[in-house]
């Protein structure tokens, strides 16, 4: 039998298994320590964490499990990019990282990731790869290599 605690996160109340609640508490304490000077960043982390858990479990009335919390923490990370911002380098330092999209994908997420990376509609890249596949088979190999070597990431929906 597992015990459940009520947790308020990002303005929502969740039923969370006690071990998962402890992990959430430790994670948020670490975020609070890391960004003590910037409460807006702390609030963003809490809101994003709450959004993910609500989407996966809370909206369905399900108890948040340890796996859900671990998955959300893996998506959010521990604030490496936000730490760069607090150290003066900022998010707009010119360094962008290309990821495959897990939220906007048809096959492997390469075109969705390219669209997110270049801020262009992924349909354009899908058309380019499709036409390239018909004309010269090399686009297949380019797509396949990008699919294999590019890490995946969930991007927030542009509709929100």
Buried (B, 14 or more C-beta within 10 A) or exposed (E): EEEBBEBEBBEBEBBBBEBBBBBBEEBBEBBBEBBEEBEEBBEBBBBBBBBBBBEBBBEEEEBBBBEBBEBBBEEBEEBEEBEBBBEEEEEEEEEEEBBBBBBBBEEBBBBBBBBBBEEEEBEEBBEEBEEBBEEEEEBEEEBEEBBEEBEBBBBEEEEE
